[in-house]
């Protein structure tokens, strides 16, 4: 009889456990289902923008062996109907042992897939060990972590975070399970959450979003991106038009704008584009010389390097370069005169432009001009002027 009761109780316990597992599984599926939906509440920052919803397939970074799931993403559009950003609700487990609290956040990206920020539902903050809520400092550190596209978290698995840290005193109690090599790259006591959210923010979603933006790259939108103050937008547009070459000549002015205001990498890409886009070499060179005069002094020599790399330069280009000599600093003057010397080019126009430098206030520029003119076939008047300059300054030459 006692044995029968034991069997019955064991059976009951089995069914209770099974029911509990089914409930847990159902709850887990329900939580995961939330991740496939768009944000329930859009941030006030984007509330006034037009919205469109589309689907993407993403693999959970914590459970990479599971099949990819469909997630719904909101695209925001500006007043012109152009992409202005993206948002997706992420409801995910951040560790593999079911001990961590489910994370629920809404993540935002810009139009080229760069993570911008996250927001938590009211009353449901992110938490650390023992379910302690994040502080303002924790959120600030997490924001910096998620915006670091080159983070060390990209090169380590979640399992790596579980390795204990060996020190001279034994296990490092302060770091817990987080190896010393990544401690600065995670929020203290929230390493798993930091790792999981970094991979949600910077993983497969990035190329998905960039691909959606690329599909909407009309000529007006490309112009807007090329003239943006956001460097990543300009980089994206330059690389896109170099790969696709859409309506090249119509974008020439916009790319020259980038050349005049961009950084070194953007100038290199711009030169690559305009070389293929311009049909008239002399007209292109004239435009580049105009841009040269408007560029930052630290970058404008790239234009001279471009000209120096050309096997042949038209007379108009070489003469055009000397037009602005009297407005340039010494190093730029030197580069232009050296280019003329390497090409063994001299004309009445360049003679007139270079001789004006002898009357300038910068002695070093004047001296460089006199050295250049000494090796040319000069007119009588200019020859006398060069001789007089060198006589006056013979103690400084």
Short mmCIF file of the C-alpha atoms (twelve columns), coordinates in Angstrom:
data_MODEL
# 
_entry.id   MODEL 
# 
loop_
_atom_site.group_PDB 
_atom_site.id 
_atom_site.type_symbol 
_atom_site.label_atom_id 
_atom_site.label_alt_id 
_atom_site.label_comp_id 
_atom_site.label_asym_id 
_atom_site.label_seq_id 
_atom_site.Cartn_x 
_atom_site.Cartn_y 
_atom_site.Cartn_z 
_atom_site.pdbx_PDB_model_num 
ATOM 1   C CA . UNK A 1   0.000  0.000  0.000   1 
ATOM 2   C CA . UNK A 2   2.822  2.347  0.998   1 
ATOM 3   C CA . UNK A 3   4.589  1.451  -2.208  1 
ATOM 4   C CA . UNK A 4   1.476  2.294  -4.249  1 
ATOM 5   C CA . UNK A 5   1.211  5.719  -2.608  1 
ATOM 6   C CA . UNK A 6   4.844  6.352  -3.370  1 
ATOM 7   C CA . UNK A 7   4.274  5.464  -7.006  1 
ATOM 8   C CA . UNK A 8   1.170  7.642  -7.192  1 
ATOM 9   C CA . UNK A 9   2.981  10.573 -5.582  1 
ATOM 10  C CA . UNK A 10  5.923  10.127 -7.931  1 
ATOM 11  C CA . UNK A 11  3.570  10.161 -10.911 1 
ATOM 12  C CA . UNK A 12  1.874  13.283 -9.592  1 
ATOM 13  C CA . UNK A 13  5.204  15.002 -9.108  1 
ATOM 14  C CA . UNK A 14  6.162  14.047 -12.660 1 
ATOM 15  C CA . UNK A 15  3.025  15.590 -14.122 1 
ATOM 16  C CA . UNK A 16  3.382  18.699 -11.988 1 
ATOM 17  C CA . UNK A 17  6.980  19.151 -13.172 1 
ATOM 18  C CA . UNK A 18  5.970  18.496 -16.758 1 
ATOM 19  C CA . UNK A 19  3.187  21.049 -16.523 1 
ATOM 20  C CA . UNK A 20  5.627  23.520 -15.045 1 
ATOM 21  C CA . UNK A 21  8.094  22.972 -17.846 1 
ATOM 22  C CA . UNK A 22  5.328  23.448 -20.411 1 
ATOM 23  C CA . UNK A 23  4.332  26.703 -18.734 1 
ATOM 24  C CA . UNK A 24  7.936  27.866 -18.655 1 
ATOM 25  C CA . UNK A 25  8.394  26.958 -22.280 1 
ATOM 26  C CA . UNK A 26  5.204  28.812 -23.155 1 
ATOM 27  C CA . UNK A 27  6.343  31.876 -21.219 1 
ATOM 28  C CA . UNK A 28  9.728  31.762 -22.889 1 
ATOM 29  C CA . UNK A 29  8.109  31.567 -26.319 1 
ATOM 30  C CA . UNK A 30  5.879  34.450 -25.358 1 
ATOM 31  C CA . UNK A 31  8.843  36.526 -24.296 1 
ATOM 32  C CA . UNK A 32  10.661 35.684 -27.489 1 
ATOM 33  C CA . UNK A 33  7.589  36.531 -29.529 1 
ATOM 34  C CA . UNK A 34  7.771  40.062 -28.174 1 
ATOM 35  C CA . UNK A 35  11.129 40.466 -29.873 1 
ATOM 36  C CA . UNK A 36  9.516  39.981 -33.269 1 
ATOM 37  C CA . UNK A 37  7.216  42.968 -32.858 1 
ATOM 38  C CA . UNK A 38  7.988  46.661 -33.369 1 
ATOM 39  C CA . UNK A 39  8.320  48.964 -30.386 1 
ATOM 40  C CA . UNK A 40  5.015  49.361 -28.601 1 
ATOM 41  C CA . UNK A 41  5.769  53.017 -27.868 1 
ATOM 42  C CA . UNK A 42  7.975  55.121 -30.126 1 
ATOM 43  C CA . UNK A 43  10.279 57.633 -28.487 1 
ATOM 44  C CA . UNK A 44  9.060  61.215 -28.524 1 
ATOM 45  C CA . UNK A 45  12.100 62.106 -30.622 1 
ATOM 46  C CA . UNK A 46  10.724 60.063 -33.539 1 
ATOM 47  C CA . UNK A 47  7.011  60.369 -32.773 1 
ATOM 48  C CA . UNK A 48  6.388  63.008 -35.448 1 
ATOM 49  C CA . UNK A 49  8.133  61.097 -38.223 1 
ATOM 50  C CA . UNK A 50  6.450  58.913 -40.800 1 
ATOM 51  C CA . UNK A 51  6.929  55.228 -40.046 1 
ATOM 52  C CA . UNK A 52  7.107  52.027 -42.067 1 
ATOM 53  C CA . UNK A 53  7.521  48.496 -40.709 1 
ATOM 54  C CA . UNK A 54  9.524  45.727 -42.379 1 
ATOM 55  C CA . UNK A 55  10.881 42.350 -41.332 1 
ATOM 56  C CA . UNK A 56  14.420 41.024 -40.998 1 
ATOM 57  C CA . UNK A 57  15.790 37.627 -40.011 1 
ATOM 58  C CA . UNK A 58  18.310 37.672 -37.175 1 
ATOM 59  C CA . UNK A 59  20.135 35.034 -35.176 1 
ATOM 60  C CA . UNK A 60  20.114 35.396 -31.404 1 
ATOM 61  C CA . UNK A 61  23.780 36.119 -30.475 1 
ATOM 62  C CA . UNK A 62  23.420 34.214 -27.191 1 
ATOM 63  C CA . UNK A 63  21.943 31.140 -28.925 1 
ATOM 64  C CA . UNK A 64  23.738 31.223 -32.272 1 
ATOM 65  C CA . UNK A 65  22.916 27.559 -32.935 1 
ATOM 66  C CA . UNK A 66  19.187 28.264 -32.999 1 
ATOM 67  C CA . UNK A 67  17.470 29.072 -36.311 1 
ATOM 68  C CA . UNK A 68  17.224 32.732 -37.243 1 
ATOM 69  C CA . UNK A 69  13.955 34.400 -36.313 1 
ATOM 70  C CA . UNK A 70  11.930 37.132 -37.961 1 
ATOM 71  C CA . UNK A 71  12.024 40.535 -36.273 1 
ATOM 72  C CA . UNK A 72  10.007 43.590 -37.187 1 
ATOM 73  C CA . UNK A 73  11.852 46.874 -37.572 1 
ATOM 74  C CA . UNK A 74  10.409 50.380 -37.722 1 
ATOM 75  C CA . UNK A 75  11.889 52.732 -40.302 1 
ATOM 76  C CA . UNK A 76  11.460 56.449 -39.641 1 
ATOM 77  C CA . UNK A 77  11.266 58.868 -42.569 1 
ATOM 78  C CA . UNK A 78  11.976 62.583 -42.643 1 
ATOM 79  C CA . UNK A 79  9.823  65.272 -44.247 1 
ATOM 80  C CA . UNK A 80  11.173 64.378 -47.692 1 
ATOM 81  C CA . UNK A 81  10.285 60.720 -47.264 1 
ATOM 82  C CA . UNK A 82  13.965 59.758 -46.912 1 
ATOM 83  C CA . UNK A 83  15.158 57.206 -44.300 1 
ATOM 84  C CA . UNK A 84  15.920 58.940 -41.000 1 
ATOM 85  C CA . UNK A 85  16.597 56.000 -38.672 1 
ATOM 86  C CA . UNK A 86  15.452 52.612 -37.405 1 
ATOM 87  C CA . UNK A 87  14.142 51.039 -34.194 1 
ATOM 88  C CA . UNK A 88  13.610 47.461 -33.059 1 
ATOM 89  C CA . UNK A 89  12.358 45.963 -29.832 1 
ATOM 90  C CA . UNK A 90  14.700 43.361 -28.392 1 
ATOM 91  C CA . UNK A 91  13.411 40.906 -25.814 1 
ATOM 92  C CA . UNK A 92  16.150 38.420 -25.134 1 
ATOM 93  C CA . UNK A 93  17.892 36.124 -22.722 1 
ATOM 94  C CA . UNK A 94  21.397 37.304 -21.938 1 
ATOM 95  C CA . UNK A 95  22.843 34.091 -20.496 1 
ATOM 96  C CA . UNK A 96  22.552 30.400 -21.253 1 
ATOM 97  C CA . UNK A 97  21.594 29.052 -17.813 1 
ATOM 98  C CA . UNK A 98  18.184 30.770 -17.482 1 
ATOM 99  C CA . UNK A 99  19.348 32.572 -14.316 1 
ATOM 100 C CA . UNK A 100 19.478 36.061 -15.842 1 
ATOM 101 C CA . UNK A 101 16.460 38.310 -16.046 1 
ATOM 102 C CA . UNK A 102 14.953 38.656 -19.501 1 
ATOM 103 C CA . UNK A 103 16.141 41.914 -21.084 1 
ATOM 104 C CA . UNK A 104 13.604 44.071 -22.877 1 
ATOM 105 C CA . UNK A 105 14.728 47.255 -24.617 1 
ATOM 106 C CA . UNK A 106 14.021 49.275 -27.736 1 
ATOM 107 C CA . UNK A 107 17.167 49.915 -29.767 1 
ATOM 108 C CA . UNK A 108 17.670 52.749 -32.231 1 
ATOM 109 C CA . UNK A 109 20.080 52.982 -35.183 1 
ATOM 110 C CA . UNK A 110 20.819 55.729 -37.691 1 
ATOM 111 C CA . UNK A 111 20.323 55.285 -41.426 1 
ATOM 112 C CA . UNK A 112 23.680 53.556 -41.966 1 
ATOM 113 C CA . UNK A 113 23.210 51.049 -39.145 1 
ATOM 114 C CA . UNK A 114 25.242 52.783 -36.429 1 
ATOM 115 C CA . UNK A 115 23.762 52.150 -32.998 1 
ATOM 116 C CA . UNK A 116 22.473 55.361 -31.410 1 
ATOM 117 C CA . UNK A 117 20.710 54.553 -28.136 1 
ATOM 118 C CA . UNK A 118 18.368 52.231 -26.269 1 
ATOM 119 C CA . UNK A 119 15.310 52.818 -24.131 1 
ATOM 120 C CA . UNK A 120 13.774 50.598 -21.475 1 
ATOM 121 C CA . UNK A 121 10.020 50.223 -20.878 1 
ATOM 122 C CA . UNK A 122 8.757  52.276 -17.915 1 
ATOM 123 C CA . UNK A 123 9.246  50.363 -14.666 1 
ATOM 124 C CA . UNK A 124 11.432 47.718 -16.305 1 
ATOM 125 C CA . UNK A 125 15.065 48.887 -16.038 1 
ATOM 126 C CA . UNK A 126 18.131 46.880 -16.913 1 
ATOM 127 C CA . UNK A 127 19.544 45.045 -13.934 1 
ATOM 128 C CA . UNK A 128 22.850 43.676 -12.699 1 
ATOM 129 C CA . UNK A 129 23.631 40.795 -10.359 1 
ATOM 130 C CA . UNK A 130 20.930 40.074 -7.774  1 
ATOM 131 C CA . UNK A 131 18.568 42.106 -9.999  1 
ATOM 132 C CA . UNK A 132 20.031 45.424 -8.829  1 
ATOM 133 C CA . UNK A 133 18.812 48.159 -11.250 1 
ATOM 134 C CA . UNK A 134 21.311 49.988 -13.430 1 
ATOM 135 C CA . UNK A 135 22.392 53.391 -12.165 1 
ATOM 136 C CA . UNK A 136 22.687 56.466 -14.375 1 
ATOM 137 C CA . UNK A 137 26.448 55.835 -14.526 1 
ATOM 138 C CA . UNK A 138 25.818 52.234 -15.617 1 
ATOM 139 C CA . UNK A 139 23.578 53.388 -18.475 1 
ATOM 140 C CA . UNK A 140 26.169 55.967 -19.532 1 
ATOM 141 C CA . UNK A 141 28.913 53.339 -19.583 1 
ATOM 142 C CA . UNK A 142 26.686 50.904 -21.484 1 
ATOM 143 C CA . UNK A 143 25.937 53.578 -24.070 1 
ATOM 144 C CA . UNK A 144 29.664 54.060 -24.692 1 
ATOM 145 C CA . UNK A 145 30.178 50.295 -24.894 1 
ATOM 146 C CA . UNK A 146 27.426 49.810 -27.458 1 
ATOM 147 C CA . UNK A 147 28.703 52.689 -29.601 1 
ATOM 148 C CA . UNK A 148 32.203 51.208 -29.781 1 
ATOM 149 C CA . UNK A 149 32.127 49.303 -33.070 1 
ATOM 150 C CA . UNK A 150 35.676 48.038 -32.428 1 
ATOM 151 C CA . UNK A 151 34.946 46.702 -28.952 1 
ATOM 152 C CA . UNK A 152 36.855 43.691 -27.666 1 
ATOM 153 C CA . UNK A 153 33.433 42.082 -27.161 1 
ATOM 154 C CA . UNK A 154 33.343 41.441 -30.899 1 
ATOM 155 C CA . UNK A 155 36.251 39.036 -30.569 1 
ATOM 156 C CA . UNK A 156 35.119 37.035 -27.541 1 
ATOM 157 C CA . UNK A 157 32.286 34.583 -27.028 1 
ATOM 158 C CA . UNK A 158 29.822 34.750 -24.175 1 
ATOM 159 C CA . UNK A 159 31.450 31.650 -22.716 1 
ATOM 160 C CA . UNK A 160 34.726 33.572 -22.436 1 
ATOM 161 C CA . UNK A 161 33.130 35.840 -19.843 1 
ATOM 162 C CA . UNK A 162 32.582 32.853 -17.573 1 
ATOM 163 C CA . UNK A 163 36.296 32.131 -17.225 1 
ATOM 164 C CA . UNK A 164 37.585 32.891 -13.708 1 
ATOM 165 C CA . UNK A 165 40.435 35.339 -13.356 1 
ATOM 166 C CA . UNK A 166 43.653 33.993 -11.855 1 
ATOM 167 C CA . UNK A 167 45.866 36.443 -9.962  1 
ATOM 168 C CA . UNK A 168 48.748 36.117 -7.521  1 
ATOM 169 C CA . UNK A 169 46.161 36.032 -4.768  1 
ATOM 170 C CA . UNK A 170 44.010 33.421 -6.454  1 
ATOM 171 C CA . UNK A 171 40.627 34.083 -8.064  1 
ATOM 172 C CA . UNK A 172 39.945 37.788 -8.505  1 
ATOM 173 C CA . UNK A 173 36.879 38.302 -6.338  1 
ATOM 174 C CA . UNK A 174 36.257 41.818 -7.635  1 
ATOM 175 C CA . UNK A 175 35.935 40.770 -11.247 1 
ATOM 176 C CA . UNK A 176 33.812 37.729 -10.502 1 
ATOM 177 C CA . UNK A 177 33.428 35.690 -13.654 1 
ATOM 178 C CA . UNK A 178 34.597 38.479 -15.963 1 
ATOM 179 C CA . UNK A 179 38.182 38.098 -17.267 1 
ATOM 180 C CA . UNK A 180 40.404 41.097 -16.700 1 
ATOM 181 C CA . UNK A 181 40.871 41.624 -20.446 1 
ATOM 182 C CA . UNK A 182 37.239 42.661 -20.889 1 
ATOM 183 C CA . UNK A 183 36.369 44.244 -17.542 1 
ATOM 184 C CA . UNK A 184 36.662 47.771 -18.954 1 
ATOM 185 C CA . UNK A 185 34.427 46.814 -21.854 1 
ATOM 186 C CA . UNK A 186 31.433 45.750 -19.776 1 
ATOM 187 C CA . UNK A 187 29.260 47.229 -17.067 1 
ATOM 188 C CA . UNK A 188 30.384 45.902 -13.702 1 
ATOM 189 C CA . UNK A 189 28.166 43.021 -12.522 1 
ATOM 190 C CA . UNK A 190 26.384 43.041 -15.895 1 
ATOM 191 C CA . UNK A 191 28.927 41.453 -18.216 1 
ATOM 192 C CA . UNK A 192 26.457 39.092 -19.900 1 
ATOM 193 C CA . UNK A 193 23.965 41.891 -20.506 1 
ATOM 194 C CA . UNK A 194 26.732 44.114 -21.923 1 
ATOM 195 C CA . UNK A 195 27.927 41.353 -24.248 1 
ATOM 196 C CA . UNK A 196 24.462 40.378 -25.474 1 
ATOM 197 C CA . UNK A 197 23.293 43.943 -26.104 1 
ATOM 198 C CA . UNK A 198 26.552 44.829 -27.890 1 
ATOM 199 C CA . UNK A 199 25.981 41.968 -30.318 1 
ATOM 200 C CA . UNK A 200 22.330 42.917 -30.819 1 
ATOM 201 C CA . UNK A 201 23.393 46.508 -31.510 1 
ATOM 202 C CA . UNK A 202 26.389 45.759 -33.750 1 
ATOM 203 C CA . UNK A 203 25.752 42.299 -35.168 1 
ATOM 204 C CA . UNK A 204 23.807 41.142 -38.193 1 
ATOM 205 C CA . UNK A 205 21.295 43.975 -37.902 1 
ATOM 206 C CA . UNK A 206 23.859 46.510 -39.169 1 
ATOM 207 C CA . UNK A 207 24.148 45.152 -42.707 1 
ATOM 208 C CA . UNK A 208 20.402 44.543 -42.825 1 
ATOM 209 C CA . UNK A 209 19.691 48.195 -42.096 1 
ATOM 210 C CA . UNK A 210 22.377 49.447 -44.482 1 
ATOM 211 C CA . UNK A 211 20.865 47.264 -47.176 1 
ATOM 212 C CA . UNK A 212 17.419 48.798 -46.638 1 
ATOM 213 C CA . UNK A 213 18.897 52.296 -46.855 1 
ATOM 214 C CA . UNK A 214 20.801 51.394 -50.023 1 
ATOM 215 C CA . UNK A 215 17.558 50.345 -51.687 1 
ATOM 216 C CA . UNK A 216 16.225 53.858 -51.126 1 
ATOM 217 C CA . UNK A 217 19.278 55.736 -52.403 1 
ATOM 218 C CA . UNK A 218 17.650 58.008 -54.939 1 
ATOM 219 C CA . UNK A 219 19.570 60.916 -56.437 1 
ATOM 220 C CA . UNK A 220 18.031 63.509 -54.066 1 
ATOM 221 C CA . UNK A 221 18.718 61.306 -51.047 1 
ATOM 222 C CA . UNK A 222 22.344 60.745 -52.060 1 
ATOM 223 C CA . UNK A 223 22.767 64.494 -52.379 1 
ATOM 224 C CA . UNK A 224 21.384 64.943 -48.878 1 
ATOM 225 C CA . UNK A 225 23.757 62.324 -47.475 1 
ATOM 226 C CA . UNK A 226 26.799 63.769 -49.268 1 
ATOM 227 C CA . UNK A 227 26.134 67.192 -47.736 1 
ATOM 228 C CA . UNK A 228 25.386 65.843 -44.261 1 
ATOM 229 C CA . UNK A 229 27.362 66.911 -41.187 1 
ATOM 230 C CA . UNK A 230 27.428 63.251 -40.137 1 
ATOM 231 C CA . UNK A 231 30.690 61.722 -41.318 1 
ATOM 232 C CA . UNK A 232 29.312 58.173 -41.447 1 
ATOM 233 C CA . UNK A 233 26.529 59.333 -43.790 1 
ATOM 234 C CA . UNK A 234 29.050 60.919 -46.151 1 
ATOM 235 C CA . UNK A 235 31.256 57.809 -46.065 1 
ATOM 236 C CA . UNK A 236 28.252 55.615 -46.801 1 
ATOM 237 C CA . UNK A 237 27.148 57.740 -49.763 1 
ATOM 238 C CA . UNK A 238 30.657 57.957 -51.256 1 
ATOM 239 C CA . UNK A 239 31.192 54.211 -51.078 1 
ATOM 240 C CA . UNK A 240 27.734 53.576 -52.464 1 
ATOM 241 C CA . UNK A 241 28.166 55.783 -55.520 1 
ATOM 242 C CA . UNK A 242 31.635 54.402 -56.172 1 
ATOM 243 C CA . UNK A 243 30.188 50.888 -56.199 1 
ATOM 244 C CA . UNK A 244 27.000 51.678 -58.098 1 
ATOM 245 C CA . UNK A 245 28.050 54.743 -60.136 1 
ATOM 246 C CA . UNK A 246 24.492 56.108 -60.413 1 
ATOM 247 C CA . UNK A 247 24.038 59.343 -62.387 1 
ATOM 248 C CA . UNK A 248 27.696 60.230 -62.038 1 
ATOM 249 C CA . UNK A 249 27.757 63.630 -63.667 1 
ATOM 250 C CA . UNK A 250 24.723 64.827 -61.693 1 
ATOM 251 C CA . UNK A 251 26.532 64.195 -58.413 1 
ATOM 252 C CA . UNK A 252 29.810 65.876 -59.404 1 
ATOM 253 C CA . UNK A 253 29.087 69.141 -57.551 1 
ATOM 254 C CA . UNK A 254 28.045 67.277 -54.410 1 
ATOM 255 C CA . UNK A 255 31.197 65.159 -54.380 1 
ATOM 256 C CA . UNK A 256 33.360 68.241 -54.924 1 
ATOM 257 C CA . UNK A 257 31.639 69.694 -51.866 1 
ATOM 258 C CA . UNK A 258 32.820 66.641 -49.903 1 
ATOM 259 C CA . UNK A 259 36.315 67.079 -51.335 1 
ATOM 260 C CA . UNK A 260 36.448 70.670 -50.079 1 
ATOM 261 C CA . UNK A 261 35.098 69.927 -46.593 1 
ATOM 262 C CA . UNK A 262 35.936 66.284 -45.905 1 
ATOM 263 C CA . UNK A 263 38.793 64.494 -44.219 1 
ATOM 264 C CA . UNK A 264 41.687 62.619 -45.819 1 
ATOM 265 C CA . UNK A 265 39.836 59.386 -46.559 1 
ATOM 266 C CA . UNK A 266 36.822 61.204 -47.957 1 
ATOM 267 C CA . UNK A 267 39.026 63.340 -50.202 1 
ATOM 268 C CA . UNK A 268 40.702 60.206 -51.576 1 
ATOM 269 C CA . UNK A 269 37.308 58.647 -52.334 1 
ATOM 270 C CA . UNK A 270 36.071 61.900 -53.865 1 
ATOM 271 C CA . UNK A 271 39.065 62.117 -56.187 1 
ATOM 272 C CA . UNK A 272 38.469 58.527 -57.223 1 
ATOM 273 C CA . UNK A 273 34.862 59.339 -58.063 1 
ATOM 274 C CA . UNK A 274 35.371 62.622 -59.916 1 
ATOM 275 C CA . UNK A 275 38.119 61.090 -62.050 1 
ATOM 276 C CA . UNK A 276 35.602 58.644 -63.460 1 
ATOM 277 C CA . UNK A 277 32.625 61.007 -63.458 1 
ATOM 278 C CA . UNK A 278 34.077 63.993 -65.337 1 
ATOM 279 C CA . UNK A 279 34.045 63.750 -69.104 1 
ATOM 280 C CA . UNK A 280 36.232 66.803 -69.793 1 
ATOM 281 C CA . UNK A 281 39.715 66.552 -68.212 1 
ATOM 282 C CA . UNK A 282 40.511 70.249 -68.508 1 
ATOM 283 C CA . UNK A 283 37.189 71.222 -66.971 1 
ATOM 284 C CA . UNK A 284 37.740 68.750 -64.126 1 
ATOM 285 C CA . UNK A 285 41.231 70.121 -63.462 1 
ATOM 286 C CA . UNK A 286 39.890 73.668 -63.373 1 
ATOM 287 C CA . UNK A 287 37.270 72.608 -60.814 1 
ATOM 288 C CA . UNK A 288 39.913 70.845 -58.714 1 
ATOM 289 C CA . UNK A 289 42.094 73.948 -58.711 1 
ATOM 290 C CA . UNK A 290 39.106 75.981 -57.495 1 
ATOM 291 C CA . UNK A 291 38.478 73.426 -54.753 1 
ATOM 292 C CA . UNK A 292 42.182 73.448 -53.858 1 
ATOM 293 C CA . UNK A 293 41.917 77.084 -52.870 1 
ATOM 294 C CA . UNK A 294 38.956 76.364 -50.564 1 
ATOM 295 C CA . UNK A 295 40.282 73.245 -48.826 1 
ATOM 296 C CA . UNK A 296 41.925 73.015 -45.433 1 
ATOM 297 C CA . UNK A 297 45.651 73.641 -45.742 1 
ATOM 298 C CA . UNK A 298 46.474 70.236 -44.248 1 
ATOM 299 C CA . UNK A 299 44.524 68.388 -46.944 1 
ATOM 300 C CA . UNK A 300 44.868 70.506 -50.095 1 
ATOM 301 C CA . UNK A 301 48.287 68.990 -51.025 1 
ATOM 302 C CA . UNK A 302 46.318 65.864 -51.904 1 
ATOM 303 C CA . UNK A 303 45.148 67.733 -54.996 1 
ATOM 304 C CA . UNK A 304 48.752 68.417 -55.964 1 
ATOM 305 C CA . UNK A 305 49.599 64.764 -55.373 1 
ATOM 306 C CA . UNK A 306 46.707 63.879 -57.672 1 
ATOM 307 C CA . UNK A 307 48.056 66.149 -60.404 1 
ATOM 308 C CA . UNK A 308 51.606 64.861 -59.907 1 
ATOM 309 C CA . UNK A 309 50.365 61.294 -60.462 1 
ATOM 310 C CA . UNK A 310 48.838 62.138 -63.862 1 
ATOM 311 C CA . UNK A 311 51.050 61.078 -66.771 1 
ATOM 312 C CA . UNK A 312 50.149 64.204 -68.708 1 
ATOM 313 C CA . UNK A 313 48.816 67.569 -67.619 1 
ATOM 314 C CA . UNK A 314 47.320 70.128 -70.010 1 
ATOM 315 C CA . UNK A 315 48.952 73.537 -70.290 1 
ATOM 316 C CA . UNK A 316 45.821 75.120 -68.778 1 
ATOM 317 C CA . UNK A 317 46.187 72.976 -65.649 1 
ATOM 318 C CA . UNK A 318 49.839 73.862 -65.062 1 
ATOM 319 C CA . UNK A 319 49.187 77.548 -65.640 1 
ATOM 320 C CA . UNK A 320 46.059 77.413 -63.491 1 
ATOM 321 C CA . UNK A 321 48.050 76.152 -60.515 1 
ATOM 322 C CA . UNK A 322 50.271 79.243 -60.442 1 
ATOM 323 C CA . UNK A 323 47.327 81.666 -60.418 1 
ATOM 324 C CA . UNK A 324 46.843 81.303 -56.676 1 
ATOM 325 C CA . UNK A 325 50.519 81.244 -55.637 1 
ATOM 326 C CA . UNK A 326 50.432 84.654 -53.950 1 
ATOM 327 C CA . UNK A 327 47.680 83.432 -51.587 1 
ATOM 328 C CA . UNK A 328 49.393 80.242 -50.421 1 
ATOM 329 C CA . UNK A 329 51.792 79.348 -47.590 1 
ATOM 330 C CA . UNK A 330 55.365 78.350 -48.288 1 
ATOM 331 C CA . UNK A 331 54.927 74.586 -48.431 1 
ATOM 332 C CA . UNK A 332 52.157 74.814 -51.015 1 
ATOM 333 C CA . UNK A 333 54.163 77.226 -53.136 1 
ATOM 334 C CA . UNK A 334 57.104 74.842 -52.975 1 
ATOM 335 C CA . UNK A 335 54.955 71.873 -54.080 1 
ATOM 336 C CA . UNK A 336 53.528 73.731 -57.065 1 
ATOM 337 C CA . UNK A 337 56.919 75.011 -58.209 1 
ATOM 338 C CA . UNK A 338 58.381 71.544 -57.795 1 
ATOM 339 C CA . UNK A 339 55.620 70.121 -59.971 1 
ATOM 340 C CA . UNK A 340 56.390 72.669 -62.685 1 
ATOM 341 C CA . UNK A 341 60.090 71.840 -62.449 1 
ATOM 342 C CA . UNK A 342 59.471 68.104 -62.676 1 
ATOM 343 C CA . UNK A 343 57.328 68.664 -65.776 1 
ATOM 344 C CA . UNK A 344 59.931 71.094 -67.192 1 
ATOM 345 C CA . UNK A 345 57.113 73.534 -67.792 1 
ATOM 346 C CA . UNK A 346 57.460 77.301 -68.071 1 
ATOM 347 C CA . UNK A 347 55.408 79.944 -69.854 1 
ATOM 348 C CA . UNK A 348 54.869 83.682 -69.860 1 
ATOM 349 C CA . UNK A 349 51.828 83.133 -67.651 1 
ATOM 350 C CA . UNK A 350 53.751 81.186 -64.999 1 
ATOM 351 C CA . UNK A 351 56.626 83.678 -65.230 1 
ATOM 352 C CA . UNK A 352 54.219 86.514 -64.461 1 
ATOM 353 C CA . UNK A 353 52.619 84.638 -61.542 1 
ATOM 354 C CA . UNK A 354 55.898 83.532 -59.964 1 
ATOM 355 C CA . UNK A 355 57.729 86.872 -60.253 1 
ATOM 356 C CA . UNK A 356 54.997 88.555 -58.171 1 
ATOM 357 C CA . UNK A 357 56.175 86.480 -55.215 1 
ATOM 358 C CA . UNK A 358 59.424 88.469 -55.096 1 
ATOM 359 C CA . UNK A 359 57.439 91.452 -53.785 1 
ATOM 360 C CA . UNK A 360 55.689 89.519 -51.036 1 
ATOM 361 C CA . UNK A 361 56.236 89.830 -47.296 1 
ATOM 362 C CA . UNK A 362 57.354 86.224 -46.839 1 
ATOM 363 C CA . UNK A 363 61.080 86.099 -47.548 1 
ATOM 364 C CA . UNK A 364 61.197 82.318 -47.725 1 
ATOM 365 C CA . UNK A 365 58.527 82.228 -50.431 1 
ATOM 366 C CA . UNK A 366 60.315 84.999 -52.326 1 
ATOM 367 C CA . UNK A 367 63.612 83.138 -52.096 1 
ATOM 368 C CA . UNK A 368 61.995 79.923 -53.390 1 
ATOM 369 C CA . UNK A 369 60.477 81.868 -56.300 1 
ATOM 370 C CA . UNK A 370 63.842 83.404 -57.179 1 
ATOM 371 C CA . UNK A 371 65.473 79.967 -57.184 1 
ATOM 372 C CA . UNK A 372 62.789 78.687 -59.531 1 
ATOM 373 C CA . UNK A 373 63.139 81.637 -61.904 1 
ATOM 374 C CA . UNK A 374 66.945 81.374 -62.025 1 
ATOM 375 C CA . UNK A 375 66.624 78.137 -63.972 1 
ATOM 376 C CA . UNK A 376 64.185 79.481 -66.567 1 
ATOM 377 C CA . UNK A 377 64.539 81.361 -69.828 1 
ATOM 378 C CA . UNK A 378 63.371 84.737 -68.562 1 
ATOM 379 C CA . UNK A 379 62.394 87.952 -70.262 1 
ATOM 380 C CA . UNK A 380 64.822 90.811 -69.787 1 
ATOM 381 C CA . UNK A 381 62.682 92.716 -67.263 1 
ATOM 382 C CA . UNK A 382 62.079 89.671 -65.079 1 
ATOM 383 C CA . UNK A 383 65.741 88.672 -65.256 1 
ATOM 384 C CA . UNK A 384 66.720 92.085 -63.897 1 
ATOM 385 C CA . UNK A 385 64.136 91.842 -61.127 1 
ATOM 386 C CA . UNK A 386 65.417 88.446 -60.027 1 
ATOM 387 C CA . UNK A 387 68.998 89.703 -60.075 1 
ATOM 388 C CA . UNK A 388 68.063 92.771 -58.007 1 
ATOM 389 C CA . UNK A 389 66.258 90.619 -55.436 1 
ATOM 390 C CA . UNK A 390 69.216 88.297 -55.006 1 
ATOM 391 C CA . UNK A 391 71.599 91.209 -54.711 1 
ATOM 392 C CA . UNK A 392 69.526 92.838 -51.972 1 
ATOM 393 C CA . UNK A 393 69.315 89.602 -50.050 1 
ATOM 394 C CA . UNK A 394 72.687 88.062 -50.860 1 
ATOM 395 C CA . UNK A 395 73.472 87.689 -47.150 1 
ATOM 396 C CA . UNK A 396 70.319 85.617 -46.627 1 
ATOM 397 C CA . UNK A 397 70.427 83.367 -49.666 1 
# 
